[in-house]
């Protein structure tokens, strides 16, 4: 729809307005689409400019035209519709505006008629003409036709001041500008309200889900047979489940924050607090063991495992963890360690007994047997050359058996440890291993104390002995290096070879020997590790805290 008017428009505030009824969103969108299409249609029907056939330097001024040479009568509007297509035409009378002229400084005869009419009324009313004052009026005004300005692309900015533009035709965007902005504002407010209501609904659902999740968590946590806790971002503990409260025998309000740490054993409290603070700052999982006082006053060993937790947006929210009473497990482990120590001790005692039997009994008897063969050798007559050779072979075989038994007895119970100490015994073991198995063996022993504790010396010696035995049986190595050193109160052992290696994850062939070495070192407070891989050789490493023998008075 396009609005037209005959009034003079000098400012946008005088433009007409129309009210619209607020309708549904769909109707508003349809209306906006309609206005947009109307604007495009308006622009296409009323082009911005039409090409002029006149020279730019020519100005056409239309005065009047009533009759041609043939006597045919014409009206000004008819003539102007014919000739206005050639270019912009300007006129002298306001009556021509709207008939085809652009406009200009035109005379408005209606003002003259109005003045003459007023003077005629005064005369009819009996006023004498000579007494009437002379009336002067300005009949010339700047008046322009909006259609012609738009037709010939003449900007209204270039018009003289106080010009009047008639027949102004608004575009839909101008005509309904405030309506459109009002509708847009309504739509924006409506959408904001919808978004707000949806956000409130989502928040209400989220709060309900969170509340339900919290209830579900409480139900699960309070019925688990483990003690569960939670902390916030300030390291303060904010939650303890029912199992924790039953274990400690204290109400929740007396344990919130860090008050619960009073139940940690005094010897373990500082260690726990320092470790927890360091791990908390680094946002790492942890597993700490300490003694916690039970409701009956007895301290129990607990294993405390904690992991970081996050909010929905991924930000750090604190820690959550659980504690398990592991007192029975530690007691069982200590019992197994004691049993393992006793088994190893019994094994060493049995080895010593067997070694003594072999050395003191069987070796002596074999020595006597060898002497008897020697005596029989000399008792055979000279004619019995064959018998003499047989006695010599039997005597030599007997001596070899005696030497093997002596070597086995030394392996079962290394008596050299008591005389040579650990350094000399290890060097002798390496020389004997190289000679027996024809494998190049390098031995490095330095900085070891001579009065090393007997249990440590025996455990290190047995570890080296078992490692070399595995090298001889499985590695197919050409070179072995044994290193035994002492640095900063720690004895370090390394046995490395250039053999075929093996997969440490599949230790079926070496399992018993590795377990024996690991158990021996664990009993004396040591650490044991094996590094190997197919075609990469094997490296056995151990560290043991050094202890010396206590000298008696």
Buried (B, 14 or more C-beta within 10 A) or exposed (E): EEBEBEEEBEEEEEBEEEEEEEEEEEEBEEBBEEBEEBBEEBEEEBEEEEEBEEEEEEEBEBEEBEEEEEEEEEEBEEBBEEBBEEBBBBBBBBBBBBBBBBBBEBBBEEBEEEBEEEBEEBEEEEEEEEEEEEEEEEBEBBBBBBBBBBBBEBEEEEBEEEBBBBBBBBBBEBBBBEBBEEBEEEBEEEEEEEEEEEEEEEEEEEEEEEEEEEEEBEEEBBEEEBBBBBBBEEBEBEBBBBBBBEBBEBEEEEBBBEEBBEBBBEEBBEBBBEBBEEBBEEEEEBEBBBBBBBEEEEBBBBBBBBEBEEEEEEEEBBBBBBBEBBBEEBEEEEEEEEEBBEEBEEEBEEBBEBBBBBBEEBBEEBEEBBEBBBEBBEEBEEEEEEBBEBBEEBBEEBBEBBEEBBEEBBBBBBBBBEEBBBBBBBBBBBEBBBEEBEBEBEBEBEEBBEEBBEBBBBBBBBBBBBBBBBBBEBBEBEEBBBBBBBEEEEBBBBBBBBBBBBEBEEBEEBEEBBEBBBBBBBBBEBEBEBBBEEEEBBBBBBBBEBBEBEEEE
